[in-house]
Amino acid sequence: MTATANNPFQHLVQPLDPAQPDQCFFNLTKLTDPRYERLPFSIRVLLESAVRNCDEFLVKRSDVESILDWKNTQTQIVEVPFRPARVILQDFTGVPAVVDFAAMRDAVTKLGGDPEKINPVCPADLVIDHSIQVDFNRKSDSLQKNQDLEFERNKERFQFLKWGSKAFRNMRIIPPGSGIVHQVNLEYLARVVFNYEGFLYPDSLVGTDSHTTMIDGLGVLGWGVGGIEAEAVMLGQPISMVLPQVVGYKLSGTPDKLITSTDIVLTVTKHLRQEGVVGKFVEFFGPGVAQLSIADRATIANMCPEYGATAAFFPVDEVSMQYLKQTGREEEKLDYIRKYLKCVSMFRDYTDVSQDPDFTHVVELDLSSVVPCCSGPKRPQDRVAVSDMKTDFESCLGAKQGFKGFQVDPRSHNTLVPFEFNGTKYELGHGSVVIAAITSCTNTSNPSVMLGAGLLAKKAIEHGLSVKPYIKTSLSPGSGVVTYYLKESGVMDFLFQLGFEVVGYGCMTCIGNSGPLPEPVVEAITQGDLVAAGILSGNRNFEGRVHPNTRANYLASPPLVIAYAIAGTIRIDFDTEPIATNSDGKEVYLRDIWPTREEIQAVETTYVIPSMFKEVYEKIEKVNERWNALVAPAEKLYTWDPDSTYIKSPPFFEGLSMELQPPRSIINAHVLLNFGDSVTTDHISPAGNIARTSPAARFLTTRGLTPREFNSYGSRRGNDAVMARGTFANIRLFNKFLNKQAPQTLHLPTGDIMDVFDASERYQRSGVPLLVLAGKEYGSGSSRDWAAKGPFLLGIKAVLAESYERIHRSNLVGMGVIPLEYLPGDTADSLGLTGRERYTVVIPEKLTPRMKIDIKLDTGKTFQVLMRFDTDVELTYFHHGGILNYMIRKMSQN
């Protein structure tokens, strides 16, 4: 990761301090090239990496020139390599990565190579934060019970991860119960400037979670990649990327005193979705940035995947340095961080317009125009002003089935279903809140919104308000620091009284680990076919993700989560209707209990202090006694347990040899699934509960497990037999063949309606290759490698879509599944495709990036599509059958 002897830019190396000649850096200003000072700050990070790692093999001098000439090359398709300083993983994506590493060691051994070569060469941190569920809430011991159950369910996975931390060098595991990966990254793992092997250089990373971009808020360039791509980076491969355009996002004005950072990020998300920033970097500038705390900036950067950009970068400034000090970083580090970044012109003053670099183009937001808002009911980019929530939801109720429609008969819009809970009678209707969760990395890292929620809870209790007991309330902080300052500031007791006690440290509800709803609630929802609501301070609300029984899910700030929980419904206009009537019969309005920014800032200044961060993080790797007591094997090759339903050696490398096979056309393929727009990775590879009637459930039952032991799909990502059966198993999957939501498809030769896995098995037994047809934004959502691995195991050879989410397309390439794209103006409808045809995809012997190829139908029709291998490196991976096969062959060479 540092300079090599044959680096042509060695002359740029100099010590940061002449008195410390062993602490050097590449001084990019010594390039004496006026183009450097005009580069966006994010592109300067790419340039520094290319200069430092230039070896004329993986990184060439011409790559450096391409980046330096960004202003001219960014409008072309120019491929450049990037070697991030480190990799970060969470356990849902980390377990399959470690499984792949273990299987790759086996494969390298079989090919006569040294298995120890399969080892991270750059630092890799894995934070266990996705395994805990909200099984218990509204009890004083909910946290302990949920953590106990987490270990009971996941002991085998945790033992495997502990083996990985011992077997592989450069891999650090942050134990369960520590916090959410992105908050731990922000508060603890981020270096901002690396000091490694005698060299200083900018911290940068890729992560196996799409919200890795949160770290961009601290001035550390990072983004999400597929687990497959991350594994290659860990093994020393640079990322091959198209040099991105950089959209300058200018912030001006001052937000209203009642506005939260969540309101700002939901506004930015909708704005940038409309602008169209897919595949681009967004870099923030302007005087408005200086008014935002690092927590505010991190909140905005966190939702970068929701507005479609690759990265959302806030260059380091004095506010960043104050945050590093607040979170307990040593003075010595702060000194060299500031000095280094100033030396290489990467330290920003947002009020100095002379520092504003060139951008591809600029868009602007006046912060004073932001209003309180939520997003939903099915997508994070569908922002709704709080003042419009009632009318918007009621409009969605009757609208045609879609992103803003539930197609409920108008005669039943006001249906009320009575039920009894703990001896008391209640009623549920459309829009009734049944889940209210302060959760996820987006907001729980931000003291202003967390303390805002606490202060609102305090005022609500003082006004005699409460939350109905059947509503599943929860608080899952991003780190122990949050609990610390909520307790110290005195608001935790008020949160607890409203049902928002700490239930665990992890993603929980936002990832779909919301746990069960009370049976009477489920029965009432089912009986009335109700569109019940979840309200969460998360970043994802795709249909079927949060909970199977909440068809409407809204993203909101933590204070608004509590407000809607108190109201008990989202069909309320807070401006004109009281939030509730207290026990004295007095009507209380939201404005009566809403805290101002000044109130929140006064509490934050007093209680969010460096000693808290130091105390929590000094013991983070040792504090979990259960983790410490886990016994893991010590061998370098993993001993697979054939009876395990969690960890299994994957079949990806079976029969792998050193010889390459020429590319072959896909002959007479059937379409397995026929989709419309915005099929997400949640649809393709669910992370939540395993339905009792699903193929995965049937498989686990044959292995002797009861439904209570099924756990979630996310927790079983180390077992391909479960995950293949879970592919396309989302109950909200809309398949045009069936014209309804169901995890099923049509077996075309027989006309049988079957579970997707069962249909795939039948096709594969007949030797029939398979395709998927899709519309726009195929694979949007979380960066799940199983959304590519699963289709690969189902026999899907290619996907034909109108457009792809960036990470998912990369994952398909990594697994050797061909991403095909309709030519501009073409769609399945315009070409008259029904999906019932037989498809032959003609693959020429000589391939080039982004080439057009022919598809021939059994009807006699032929049309052209774009083969979305965007770079020569991606074509190399395809020739090898995927990126992991490429790495195994490379590591097996003597």
N, C-alpha and C positions, 0 to 999 in steps of 0.2 A: 504493500500500500504506500510505500515511500520510494524515494528516488533510486534509480538504478545507475550503474556506472556508465552505461552507454546512452544516458539521457542527453539528447542534443540541447537541452535547456539548462544544463548543469551550471552554466555561467550566471544564471539568475539567483543561485543559492547564496544566501548571506545570513549571518547570525542576527537574531532579533536584538541582542545586546552584545556588543563587542567583548564585554567581560564574561559572557557565557557562550563561547564558540561552539558548544555541543548542542545548542538550541537554535536550529536554523530554519529557514523557510525559503520558498521560491518567491522572490519579489517581482510580482507581475508588472509593477510600474516600471521596472527596468527594461521591459520590452520596448519602452519609448515609442509606443504606438498610440496615436491619438484615438484610435477606435476603442481602446480598452476603457477609457473614461466615459464613453458613451454607451457602453453595454449595460443592459439591465443588471441589477445586482445578482439576480438568480443565475444569469448566464455567466457571470464572473466566477461563480462557484464551479460550474461545469468546466470553464476554461482552466481554472487552477488544477482541478483533478486531471485534466488531459495533459497539462504541462508537467505536473509532478510524476505522472505515470507513463510518460512518453518513452516507449522502448523500441519504436519502429516495427513492432510486431502486432501486439494487441491494440496499442495506441500509437498512431503515427503523427509525424510532424504536420501532414496535410489535415489531420483531424483538428489540431490546434488552430491552424489557419482558418478552417471552416467555422470554428466557434468564434474566433476573433473577428471574422468577417460576417458576424451574425446579421447585421443590418441588411446585407445583400442576400445571404443564404437562407434566411428564415422563411422566405416566400417560396423556396424550392423544397424538394424532398431530399434533404441532405442527411445522411446517416452518420452519427458520431457515437463513440463509445463513452461510457461514464462508469467510473469505479467509485461507488459510494464508500464512505469510511467505515460503515457498519451496517448490520442488519438487525431488525427487531421483529419478533414473532409473538403471537399469543397462542394459547394452547389449542384452540380449535384448528388453527392452521399449522401450529407448531408440531403437534403430534404426527400428522401425516408427513411433515417434512423430515422429522427424525426417523419415522418408519421408512421413508424413501432412502435416507442415508444408510440405515442399517441394511436394507435390501441391496443398495448399490455396493456396499462392502462385500456382500455375498457374491454379487455378480462379478465384481472385479477379481475376487479370489478364484472364481470358476474360470475366468479368462486368463488366469496366470499372472495377474497383477498384484500389487501391494495394497491390501485393503486400507492401510493407514493413510493412503493418499486421499481417501474420502474423509475429509476433515475440514472444518471451517478455517479459512486463512485470514479472515477478518473478524473482528469481534461480533458476536451474535448474542443477543439477550432475548430470552423467552420468558414472558410474564404470564403466569397462569391466572386468568381472570374471566374465562368464558364458561367455566364448569358449574358455577353455583347457580341455583334456582331459588325462586321465591316460593318455597313449599310452606313456610311458616311466616306469618305476619301478625301484627297487632298483639304481640306477646313480648314480655320483657326479655325472654330468652330466645327470641326468633333468630338472632344472629348465630348463637351457639348451635341451635338445632339445624339451621340451614348448612352451617359449616360441617357439622357432624355428618349430615346426609351427603354432602358434597364428597367427603372422603370415603364414605361407605360405597357410593356409586362409582367413584373414579380411582380407587386405590390402585388398580392394575395400570391405568394410564399414568398415574403419578409415579409409580415405580419405574415404568418404562422411561419417563422423562428424566428421572433421577439417574437411571443407567446412562442416558444420553449425555447428561452433564458430566459424567465421569469418563465415558468412552471417547468423547470428542473434545479436542482442545478448543479454546476460544469460545466456549459456549457457557453462558451463565443463565441459571434458572432463578427467577424471582418467584418464591413459593405462593401457593394460593392464600387468599386472605390479605394480600398486600395492597391491592388496588387495581385500577383499570390501566391497561398497558400504556395508553397515551398520556395519562396523568402522571404515571410513574416515570415515563420518558421525559416529560416536561420538567418535573420537580427534581428528578434524581439522575437519570441516565444521560441526559443531554450534556455534551461537552462544550458545545458552541464552537470552540476551537480545540482540535485534537493536539495533544502533545505526545508523540509516539515515535520511538526509535530515533530520537534526535531531531525530529521535524515537527514544525507547527503547520497545520492546515485546517481549512474549515471543516467542521463537523457536517456530515451529510449521511443520509441513510435511505434504504428502502425497507418496507415492512410488509408482512403478509396480512395486513389489515388495511382496508381502503382508507380508514381515517388516520393512517400514519401522518397525513398532511397536517395534523394538528400541530406538529412540532415546527412547521413553517412559521407559526405565530411568534416563535422565539428567535427567528432568523436562522434556523437550521433547515437546510433544503432537504425535503424528504417527501416520498409519496408511496402509495401502495402498489405492490406488484403481486402477481400470482405466487403461490408457494413454490411452484416449479422454477420460476425465474429467480426467486430469492435463493433457492438451493444452489443455482449456478453461480450467483454472486458470492455466496459463502465459500464456494470452491475456487474462487479466484477469477471467475469470468467477468468481464465488464458487461454492463447492460448496453445493448445496442439500441439506440433510440434515434428517432427523427428529430433533428434540431428544432425545438418548438418555437412557435410564435409566442410573444409575451404581451399580454393585454395589461396596460397600465390602468389601475382602478384608483381614481382620485377621490379621496374622502375630504369633504369640507363641511363647515357648519358645526353646530353643537346639538347633541341629542337632547330631547325634552327630559326633564327631571324624572318623569315616570317611566321612561324607556329602559329596557334591559338589553344586554348584549344579545340575548336570544331573539328579540325583535329585530335587531340589526342584521343578524346572520340570516334569518328567514327572508328578510327583505333583499339582502344581497343575493341569496340563492335564487329567488325568483327572477331578479334582475339579470343575473349572469346566465341563467338558463335561456332567457329570452335573447340575450346577446349572442349566444352560441360560442362557448369556449372549450368545447370538447377537444382534448389532445393538446391544449395550450397551457402555458404557465400564466397565472395571474399574479401581478406584483402590485402591492398597495403603496400609494404615496399620497402626498398632500398634507396640509396642516391638520386635517381631521384625525390622521393616524396618531399624532402626538397626544391626542386626548384619550386614546384607548389604552387601557392596561394590557399587559401581556395576556392575562386571562381572557380579556375581551378579544384580542387578536387571535388567540388560540381557538376560541369558539368559532370565529369566522373561518379560520383556516381548516378547522375540523370538518366542516360541511362542504369542503371542496369537491368531494365525489358527487354530492347532490347537485352541484351546479355544473359538474362535468369536466372541470379542468384537471390537469395532471398535478399541479402544485398551486398553492396560494401563499405567496411569499411576502413576509414582512422583514426587510433587512434590519439588522441589529442597530439599536440606537441606545441612548442613555436610559430609556425606560426598560429596555432589555437588561441592561447592567443592574439597574435597581432590583429587578425581579430576581436575578441571579444572587444578589446579596440577600434579598428577603428569604430566598429558599435555602440559604445556608451554605452557598459555595464559598470556598476559601478566598481570602484577599489576594493571595499569590496568583490564583487562577484568573481572578478578575483583572489583575494587572496585565498579564500577558494576552488575555483575550482582547482587551481594549487596544493595547499597543499593536498587536499583530493586525487586527482588522483595520486600524487607521493606516498602517504602513502599506497595506495592499488596496486601499480605497474601497473597503467593504463596510465601513462604519457610516451610518446614515444620520443625517439631521433632516427630519421631515419638514422643517420650516424653511430650509435653505433651498430655494428653487433652482439654484445653480447646480445642485447635485442631481436634479431630476434627469434620468437617463433617457435614451430613445426607447420608444415602445412601438410595437406593431400598430396599435391604435389605443386610444384612451377612452374610457367611459367614466362617468362621474356619479357620485351619490352625495347629496346634501343630507347630512345626518339629522338635520332639523325636520326633514320630511318623513322620518320613520315614525310609524304608529304601532301601538301594541298589536301583536298578531300571533296567529297559530298557523300550522300548515296541515293540510289533509283534504279529504279523509283517507286517501290511499297513497299519496306521493308527497315527498318532502318539498318539492318545488311548487306545490299548489298552495301558496300563501293566502290566508284569509284574515282580514282585519278583525280584531276581537269584536268590534262594533257590528260586524257583518256575520258573525258565526251562526247566529240563530237562523237568519234568512238563508244563508248559504247551505246549511245542513238540510233545511226543509226543502230547498230546491233540489239538492242531491237525492233526497228520498224518492222523489217521483221521476227523476231523470233516467234516461236510458242507461242500462248497465254499462259501466265504464269507469274511468278514473274519477269522475265527479257524478256518478250515478249508481243508484241501487235498484231502480225499477220496482219500487214498492207501490202496490195498488193505492191510489189516493184515498179510497174508502177506509183504509186501515192505518193512515198516517198518525192518527191519534189513539191507536189501540193501547190499552193499559192491561197488563197481565198481573193479577195479584199473586203474591207468594208469601210464605212465612219463613222467617230467619231468626233462629234463637228465640222462638216463642212470640215474636212480634210480626205483625202484618205490614207488608210494603207493597208497592206497585212498581213495575218496570214498563217503560215505553221506548219507542224509537228515540235514540239519542241519550238514553240513560247511561250515566258513567258507571262502569263496573270495575275498571282498572284505573288507578291513578298512581303513577310511578315517577318519583324523582330518581332518575337513572341515567346511565350512559356517560361516555367520555365527553360529550359535547358541552354539558353544563356543570357536571359535578366537580370540574376542575376550577370553576370560577367562583371565588369567594363572594363576589357581589351578588350573584343570583342565588347562591346557597344561603347567604345571610339574609338576603331579601325574602326568601321563603320562610326563614326562621322568624324574622320580624313580623311577616304577615300572619304566621301561625300565632305568635304572641298576641297580636291585636285581635285576631279572631277569637281566641279563648277569652280575652278580656271583654269582648262583646257578647260572650255567651253562645258562640257558634260551635258546631260539631260536624263530623262527617258520618254519614250513615254506616253502620257496622258491616253491611254486606259488601261494601266497595273495597276491592283489594288494593289497599294503600301500601306503599313501600318506599324506603329510602336506601339506595345503594351507592354510597360515596365512592369517588374515584381513588381515594387514598385515606390512610389513617389520619392525615393532617386535617381533613375536612371534619371528621368526628371531633378532633381535638378542639378546633376553633368554634364549632357549634356548641360544644359543652362549655368551653371557657366563656363564651359570650352570653351564656344563659338562655339560649333559645331552644336547645335540644329538648327540654322538658315539654315545651309547648308543641313542638313537632310530634313528640310521642303521644301527647293527649289527643291529637287529631289523627293518630294512626300511622304517622310517618316516622316509625322508629327504624334504626339501622337493621337491615335484614341480611347484609352481606357486602363484600367489597368485590365488585365485578360488574360486568355489563348487564346481566340479569334480564330485566324486562325488554330492553332495547334489542337484544339478540334473540328474543323469543323464549327466554328462560323465565317466563312469568309465573310458572307453576299453575296448579289447578284453581279454578273458580269454585265457590261453594256450590254444591249440587242443586239447591233450590234456585239459585241464580241461573245456572245452566238450563234447568228445566223450564224456567219462565221464558228465557230467551228462545229456546227451541219451540215451546208451545205457541208463542206469538210470532215466530219467525222474525224476531226483532233485530233491528240494526242497532246493537248495543255499542257503546263507545269506550275506547281506551284513551286516556290522556297521559302523555309521557314527555319527559324532558329529554327526548332522544334525538336521533338523527335519521332514523329509518321507520317508516310506517307503511311499508308495502303490504298489500292485502295478504292475510294469512301468516304474517310474520310475528306480530305481537302475541296473539292468541286466536285460536280457531273460532272463538265465540264473540270476538269484537270485530265486527265488519268495518266499523269506522274507527280510525285511529288518528289522533291529532298530536303533532309536535308542539310543545309550548315551553315557556320558561318555567322553572321550578315554582315561582309564586303563582303563576296561572294554573299549574297542575293542582295546587292546593285549592285555589279559588273554584275551579270546576268540580273538584271533589266535594267541597262544601255545598255547592249548588246542586250536585247530584245529577246534572244534565248539561249537555252542551247547547240545548235549546233555550238559551237565556241571553237577553240583551243587558249586559252589566250597566250600561248607561242609564237605562230607564226602569229596570226591574231590580228589586232587592236580591242580593245573593242568598239570603235566608231570613227567616224570622226567628229571633232568639226565644229563649224560654219565658221571657217577660212579655212576649207578643210584639216586640219592637222590630220593625223592618231595618235590616242592616244592608248597606250598599257596599260594593267592592271599593269604592273611593274612600269609604270610612276606615278601611283596614290596610290600604295599599301603602307601602313605605316609599319614601322618596330616595333618589340617588344620594342626597346629602346624608340622610339618616344611615343608609347602608355604609357609605364611605367612612363615617365616623366610627362605626363599630369595627369595620375592617382594619382601619389604621391602628386601633387599640389591640385587636386580638389576633390578627394574622401576622405572626412574628417569626424571625429566623430560628429561634430555639425550638419551635414546634417541628420544623422540617428536619433539623438535625437529630432531634430525639427519635422521630419516627424512622428516618432512613438509616441511622447508624446501625439499627438492629434488624433491618428489613429481611436480610437473607437468613437470619437465625431465629426469628421470633416465633415461627410456627413449629410448635413442638411435635405435632403429628408428622409434619414433613421431615423434621430432623430424625424421627424414629423410623422412617421408611428404610427398609433394607433393599438394595438393588444389586443385581449381578455386577461383577467387575470385569468380565471378559470384553475384548474388543469387538468380537462378533456376537451379535445377539442370538440367544437361544430361543427360538420361536416356540410358543406353546400351541400345539394344534387344537386344543380345546378352548382357546381364548376367543371370546366374542368382541373384544376390544382391540387387540393388537394382532395383526396377521401379516405375514409376508405377502406383498402385493404381486400380482401376476405380470406386471408390466415388462419384466426383463426375462421372462421365460423364453428359452430358445435363442437368446441373443448371441450373435457371433460377431467377429471382428469385420466380416465382409458386409459391404453395403449392397442393398438391393435397388435396382433402378425404379423410379416412380412408375406406378401403374394407374391406368384409368379406372374409374369406378363404373362398373358395368351393370346396367339394369337394376339400379337401386330403387327400393321402395321408400316412401316418405313415412317415417315413424310418427311424426307429430307435425301439425300444421298450425302455426301461431300467427297472431297479430302483433301489435306493437308492445314495447316495454315488458317483455318477458324478462324477469329479474333472476338473479342467482338464487333468490329464495324460492322461486318457482322450480328452478332446475335442480337445486340441491338444498332442500330445507335444512334448517338448523334446529328446529323446535322438536316438539314431542313426536314420538313414533305412534301413528294411529294403529289401533288394535286390529283393524281389518287389512292393514297394508302388507305387501310382500315382505317387507323387513320384519314386521311383527310375526308373520308366519314362520320366517326363517329362525328368529330368536326363540319362538315357541318350540320348534323342533330341536333346539339346543337345550331345552329344559328350563327356559326362563319364564317367569310370570310377568304380566304387564307392569307390575310395580318395579320390576328390574330392568325394563327396557331402556330407561334413561332417554337421552335425546339423540337425534342424528349427529348433532355437533360433537357430542362426547364419543361417538363411535366412528369418527373419521379415520381411525387407525385400522379399520377392518373393511376391506374392499367388498366383502360379501354382503355386509349390511348396506354400505354406501351405494353399491350398484342398484340394489333393490329400492333404495330411497331416492334414486334419481327420478326426477319428474313426479314425485309423490306428494306434491303440495295439493291440498284439497281445493285450492282456489285456481288451479291450472285451467286455463280456457283454451281448449283444443277445437279448432274449426271443424274437425271431423265429427265431433259430437255436438257442437254448438251449445255447450253448457260447461260449467265449472266441474271438473272431476279429474282425479289423477289417473285417467284412463285414456285409451286410444282405440282406434279401429284397426284390427288386423285385416288389411285390404284383401288378401287372397280369399279369405273365408267370410268376411263381414262380421266376425266376432268382435264384440266390445270387451276389452281386456285391460287389466292393469298394465301400465307401460312396460314394466320389467318382464312380465309374462309374455307380452307381444314380442318384445325384443328377443327373448329366448327362442320363441317359435321361429322367428325370422332367421336367427343365427344357426339354428339346427338345419334350416333349409339352405344355408350358405348364401343368404340374400344380404347384400350391403344395404345400409340405411342412411337416409338424409333427414335433416330437419329444415322445414321452411319457416321463416320468421319475418317480421316487419322491422320497424325502427327500434334502435336502442336495445338490441338483443344482448342479454347478459349484464344489464345495469344492476347496480347494487353492490353488495359486499364482494370482496376479492377472494372468492372461493375456488381453490384449485379443483375441488371435487365437482364443481360445475363443468369442468372439462374432463376430469378423470372418469366421472360417472358415464357421460355419453360415450366416451371411448370404450368403456367396458360393455356398453349396450350395443356395440357394433356400429355406431354412427361414424361414418367416414368423412362427412362434410356437413356444414351448416350453410344455408343460403338465406341471407338476411338483407334488409335495406341498409342497416347500419349496425355497428357494434359498440358496446362499452369498451374502452381502451384495455383495461386489465383482462377482461374476459377473452377478448380476441387474442391477446398475448398467451393466455392459458391454453386456448385451443391449439395454437401453434406449438406450444410446449409439449402437448400430448400427441402431436401428429394428426390432429383433426383439422381439415382444411376449411378456413373461413372464406366463404364465397360471398360476394356482394353484387346486388343488382347494379347495372349501369344506371347513371343518372336518368331519371324519368321513367325507368322500368320498375314495376312492382309485380307481385304475383297476380294481382287483378288485371293490370294492363296487359300482361302476357297471357292471360286466360288460364293460369295454372290452378288446378283444383287440388293438387297433391295426390291425386289417385293415379297419376301417370307413372311410368317407369322411367328413371333418369339415368343417362350415361354421361358422366363427367369426363371429358376428354383431357387427359393430363399429358402434355407434350414431354418429350425426353429432355429438352433443354428448357429450363425455367428461368425467368427473370423476375425481379420484384414487381409487384402490382401489375402483372400481365393479364391480358384478357384471354379467356379460354372459352371453348364451346361446351354447351350442354345440349344433348340430343334426347328427345323424348320418344317413347314408343308410338306416339301419335304421328310421328314424322316431323314435328316442329323442332327447330334448332334456334337457340338464342345464345348470346354471349354474356358472360359475367366477369367480374373482376376477381382475380385470385389475391386475397389480402395477405400475402406474404410481403411485408413492407420493406424488408431489408435483405441483403445477401446473407446475413447471419441467420435470419429466420428460415431462409431457404436451406441453409446448411442443416439446421435442426430438422427440417422436414425430411431431407434425404436420409437422415439417421433414424427417422421414426420418432423424433421428439428430442427435447433438450437433454433429458436424463440419459437416454441411450447414447447421445453424443458425448456426454461427460464420462460415462462408463468406458466407452471405447478409448477416449483420450487418456483417462487415468490408467488404463490397462496396458498402454504402450510402454515398453521398456526404454 
